Amino acid sequence: MVAGDEDPNRFPLMLRGTLITMRRKCGKPTCRCQQGQLHEGPALSVSVSGKSITITLQPADVPLVEAALERYRVKQESLKKHATAGVAALRARKASR
């Protein structure tokens, strides 16, 4: 698959970021949120090109987002282990000269 050809309806296999609960006022003058009972909803917070962005989510998307975040975490851990092993191998090679 070429970059840009992704199906926009297909859920991402991996996501990075943090699942958060957004709390906000809606702006309606008679709403409960004006008395401090803010509206809550799930969102993904992620840094893109050095800027923090927040993507609001539907409650039904939360399990899919959690799974995609976990896949990213697992891959990141695997990459760290491989990189650490590479450093160790390079140090051992240099020490044996």
NORTAHU-V745278 format. One record per backbone hydrogen bond with DSSP energy under -1.0 kcal/mol. CO is the residue of the C=O (numbers start at 1). NH is the residue of the N-H. If there is no record, write none. Layout:
# NORTAHU-V745278
((CO;NH) (CO;NH))
This chain:
# NORTAHU-V745278
((2;5) (7;10) (18;45) (20;43) (22;41) (24;39) (28;31) (31;34) (32;35) (32;37) (33;36) (36;38) (39;24) (41;22) (42;57) (43;20) (44;55) (45;18) (46;53) (48;51) (51;48) (53;46) (55;44) (58;61) (59;62) (61;65) (62;66) (63;67) (64;68) (65;69) (66;70) (67;71) (68;15) (68;72) (69;73) (70;74) (71;75) (72;76) (73;77) (74;78) (75;79) (76;80) (77;81) (78;82) (79;83) (80;84) (81;85) (82;86) (83;87) (84;88) (85;89) (86;90) (87;91) (88;92) (89;93) (90;94) (91;95) (92;96))
